[in-house]
């Protein structure tokens, strides 16, 4: 999914899909403000859905830098 800053809005709508599907997302943190979202919004979604973002394009700050991210389920032993 590469939708230039609207990834948080799309993830809000994809709750049922993400329960059974893993997805790679291209994050555009610099575009979130104009799309009405923030890093905190994404962190809340990931926490609620027990997903961990794994960088696919070498980001040091997976949620703070532009790049591709794989969303995978958090293991029950991880908090």
N, C-alpha and C positions, 0 to 999 in steps of 0.2 A: 504494500500500500504506500503510495507516494502521492500525497494530495496537498503539498505545499502549505503546511500550517494548520490544516483542518483535521489532522490525525486524532486529536483528542475528541472532537465532536463525533467523528466516525466511530471511535472506540466506545463512546457512550452508547451509541446505537447498536453496537455489536455484542452486547453482553451474552446473549444466547449462543451466538456463533462461537465466541471465544471459550465457552465452556467445553467445547468438543474439538476445537481447531487451534492449531498453533499458527502464528502469523509473523511475518517479517514486516517491519514498519520503518519507513524513512522519516526520521524526526526532524522538524524544522523549528527549533526553539526560538529563533529570532522572529518567527512569524506568529507565534502564539498570542501575543498581546493584541494584534489587530484582528485575530479570529475570536477574541474574547476568552482566551484560556491562559493558563499558567502552568508552570512546572508542578506546583502544588496540586493542581487538578489532576494531572497525569499520575503523580505519586499516589494520590487518593484512589484513583481507579485501579492501579496496579495492586495496591494493598488490599482493596475490597475483593478483587478477583484472584488474589493470591498468585500473581504473576511476577516473574523476575525478568527485567530487561537485560539481555546480553548483547554487548556491542559486536557488530559484524564488520565495522569499517574503521576499527582502531581508535575510537573515541576514548579519552581518559575519563571524561565525565559523561556517562552514557545518556543521561537525560538533559544535559546542559549543552551538548555540542551536536551540531548537525551530523547526521549519519544514519546508517541502517542499524536496526536493532531487532533481535529475535525475542519475542515474548514467550516465555516458557513457564510451566507451572512451578510454583514454589514447592519444594519437598516438605513433607509434614514435619521433618526435623528442623527445618529452617524457620526463623521467625522474622 
